[in-house]
Amino acid sequence: MADSHDVVIVGGGAVGSSIAYWLTRDAARSERIAVIERDPTYARASSALSASSIRQQFSTPLNIHLSRFGIDFLRQAGTLLSRDGEPPVELGLREPGYLFLASAAGEAILRDNHAIQRREGCAVDLLAPAALQARFPWIDTAGVALASHGTADEGWFDGPALMQALRRKAIAQGAVYRHDAVVGLDVAGGRVRGVRLASGTTLSCGQVVIAAGCWSASVAAMAGLGLPVEARRRTVFVFDCRATIAGMPLLIDTGGVWARPEGRYYIGGVSPPADQDPPDLPLEPNHAEWDDWVWPALAARVPEFAAVKVVNAWAGYYEYNTFDQNGIVGPHPDVANLVLATGFSGHGIQQSPAVGRAVAEWLSHGRYVSLDLAPFGVDRIAAGRPVIERNVV
Ligand SMILES: Cc1cc2nc3c(=O)[nH]c(=O)nc-3n(C[C@H](O)[C@H](O)[C@H](O)COP(=O)(O)OP(=O)(O)OC[C@H]3O[C@@H](n4cnc5c(N)ncnc54)[C@H](O)[C@@H]3O)c2cc1C
């Protein structure tokens, strides 16, 4: 063995870099932490292609707790992630909230979700159509039975900047990033004994973390393990609108089309219906989604959006957990020193600060300390015990 590490993290996106950041944060510790990242340009990484929004409006308390820590972390990022002698980290956090709209068919679910969110202390208002119109005069309320507006702790930020800041801070604290691809995991006696790299090196390791985003299933397969995580393409359209929609939150229409301001432009998109959402589509924008779904919905909901121009578009992959669309986090029961952090299905960048902290706790102490992520353990899949999240965007 040429090289030995206490922890080897496969994937240096926001999740892998957050784990590395938290692991190296305590200067008194002397673990050797390696992050293996095959593409330091992050050209296809979800963290570089994310819409990077953060909300409290989930239906699962644990998702709310993860994102609540996320917003606190983002607010403090300038202090936590800046490095001596470098310009302060600026993540461009904006907090205009999320606005979910429900048709009559979705009204009961929105009410149920709201009750959970209020129990968890979230600042979310339920708005009947007249109140919705009064608060947001630019909305056409046709077909809306009820809306929920998060008035605090929700918005958007610069996700790629968060990933880079976590990465740089982790390196400053002692993590080693290697530009290489993991091509094999040697498992014997129920443990990963070696991590094989494309360069020909084999790393010996105490523990291995799979944080390889939508490619995590292929890495788990190297250890002979199945993981229900697929690469599902999502297109984001950037559009220009002459009118300024003052104070616009992140709008999620009754059918799932979403839009929000982005600098002087707006961005928007939709998750395709399940029967038109196969894995591994080419990473190219699907412009038909704009014509068929996104623009018709937005033009009807926000009359000012009837006259807009698409100026750009990009596509990225959700690391989509086909079992229950929630993170798969924590140790694998069949391989003692293998830990997972993947499957976040569209809410991973906002959860990366809390997931990184939790996984680092697990690796350091063999248990969660600040937030118990056991419900997101991989064992729920074999047990057929999904964590149902009804607010997947
Ligand atoms: C269009 C879009 C919009 C989104 N919007 C939001 C949002 O509004 N809010 C939100 O919270 N989340 C959102 N997400 C989801 C979020 O971006 C992801 O959940 C998050 O970025 C996942 O981070 P990650 O580090 O797990 O994966 P990635 O950023 O993909 O990083 C994984 C890394 O692993 C590396 N890798 C893979 N295999 C190997 C290997 N064998 N060897 C070495 N390296 C390897 C890859 O090169 C990659 O850099 C969105 C995603 C997309 C695509």
PDBQT file of the ligand as one rigid body, heavy atoms in Angstrom, charges set to zero:
ROOT
HETATM    1  C1  LIG A 401     -30.724  21.739 -11.533  1.00  0.00    +0.000 C 
HETATM    2  C2  LIG A 401     -30.566  21.424 -10.060  1.00  0.00    +0.000 A 
HETATM    3  C3  LIG A 401     -31.195  22.225  -9.125  1.00  0.00    +0.000 A 
HETATM    4  C4  LIG A 401     -31.031  21.965  -7.774  1.00  0.00    +0.000 A 
HETATM    5  N1  LIG A 401     -31.601  22.811  -6.866  1.00  0.00    +0.000 NA
HETATM    6  C5  LIG A 401     -31.370  22.626  -5.554  1.00  0.00    +0.000 A 
HETATM    7  C6  LIG A 401     -31.865  23.559  -4.614  1.00  0.00    +0.000 A 
HETATM    8  O1  LIG A 401     -32.508  24.543  -4.971  1.00  0.00    +0.000 OA
HETATM    9  N2  LIG A 401     -31.585  23.340  -3.307  1.00  0.00    +0.000 N 
HETATM   10  C7  LIG A 401     -30.877  22.254  -2.889  1.00  0.00    +0.000 A 
HETATM   11  O2  LIG A 401     -30.670  22.104  -1.686  1.00  0.00    +0.000 OA
HETATM   12  N3  LIG A 401     -30.390  21.369  -3.764  1.00  0.00    +0.000 NA
HETATM   13  C8  LIG A 401     -30.625  21.520  -5.083  1.00  0.00    +0.000 A 
HETATM   14  N4  LIG A 401     -30.151  20.626  -5.980  1.00  0.00    +0.000 N 
HETATM   15  C9  LIG A 401     -29.476  19.419  -5.482  1.00  0.00    +0.000 C 
HETATM   16  C10 LIG A 401     -28.072  19.699  -5.020  1.00  0.00    +0.000 C 
HETATM   17  O3  LIG A 401     -27.404  20.486  -5.980  1.00  0.00    +0.000 OA
HETATM   18  C11 LIG A 401     -27.369  18.374  -4.790  1.00  0.00    +0.000 C 
HETATM   19  O4  LIG A 401     -28.143  17.613  -3.884  1.00  0.00    +0.000 OA
HETATM   20  C12 LIG A 401     -25.972  18.550  -4.203  1.00  0.00    +0.000 C 
HETATM   21  O5  LIG A 401     -25.246  19.479  -4.954  1.00  0.00    +0.000 OA
HETATM   22  C13 LIG A 401     -25.266  17.214  -4.168  1.00  0.00    +0.000 C 
HETATM   23  O6  LIG A 401     -23.929  17.422  -3.771  1.00  0.00    +0.000 OA
HETATM   24  P1  LIG A 401     -22.902  16.223  -3.799  1.00  0.00    +0.000 P 
HETATM   25  O7  LIG A 401     -21.632  16.726  -3.270  1.00  0.00    +0.000 OA
HETATM   26  O8  LIG A 401     -23.520  15.037  -3.180  1.00  0.00    +0.000 OA
HETATM   27  O9  LIG A 401     -22.779  15.845  -5.349  1.00  0.00    +0.000 OA
HETATM   28  P2  LIG A 401     -21.875  16.512  -6.494  1.00  0.00    +0.000 P 
HETATM   29  O10 LIG A 401     -21.832  17.964  -6.360  1.00  0.00    +0.000 OA
HETATM   30  O11 LIG A 401     -22.360  15.937  -7.786  1.00  0.00    +0.000 OA
HETATM   31  O12 LIG A 401     -20.445  15.976  -6.170  1.00  0.00    +0.000 OA
HETATM   32  C14 LIG A 401     -20.108  14.614  -6.357  1.00  0.00    +0.000 C 
HETATM   33  C15 LIG A 401     -18.686  14.564  -6.851  1.00  0.00    +0.000 C 
HETATM   34  O13 LIG A 401     -18.266  13.207  -6.867  1.00  0.00    +0.000 OA
HETATM   35  C16 LIG A 401     -17.314  13.067  -7.895  1.00  0.00    +0.000 C 
HETATM   36  N5  LIG A 401     -17.196  11.633  -8.231  1.00  0.00    +0.000 N 
HETATM   37  C17 LIG A 401     -18.187  10.812  -8.624  1.00  0.00    +0.000 A 
HETATM   38  N6  LIG A 401     -17.712   9.555  -8.798  1.00  0.00    +0.000 NA
HETATM   39  C18 LIG A 401     -16.400   9.616  -8.486  1.00  0.00    +0.000 A 
HETATM   40  C19 LIG A 401     -15.364   8.628  -8.486  1.00  0.00    +0.000 A 
HETATM   41  N7  LIG A 401     -15.594   7.357  -8.824  1.00  0.00    +0.000 N 
HETATM   42  N8  LIG A 401     -14.118   9.021  -8.124  1.00  0.00    +0.000 NA
HETATM   43  C20 LIG A 401     -13.869  10.310  -7.777  1.00  0.00    +0.000 A 
HETATM   44  N9  LIG A 401     -14.817  11.272  -7.779  1.00  0.00    +0.000 NA
HETATM   45  C21 LIG A 401     -16.066  10.923  -8.123  1.00  0.00    +0.000 A 
HETATM   46  C22 LIG A 401     -17.903  13.893  -9.018  1.00  0.00    +0.000 C 
HETATM   47  O14 LIG A 401     -16.911  14.280  -9.953  1.00  0.00    +0.000 OA
HETATM   48  C23 LIG A 401     -18.516  15.065  -8.267  1.00  0.00    +0.000 C 
HETATM   49  O15 LIG A 401     -17.677  16.198  -8.267  1.00  0.00    +0.000 OA
HETATM   50  C24 LIG A 401     -30.262  20.856  -7.340  1.00  0.00    +0.000 A 
HETATM   51  C25 LIG A 401     -29.629  20.058  -8.288  1.00  0.00    +0.000 A 
HETATM   52  C26 LIG A 401     -29.769  20.334  -9.625  1.00  0.00    +0.000 A 
HETATM   53  C27 LIG A 401     -29.060  19.480 -10.622  1.00  0.00    +0.000 C 
ENDROOT
TORSDOF 0
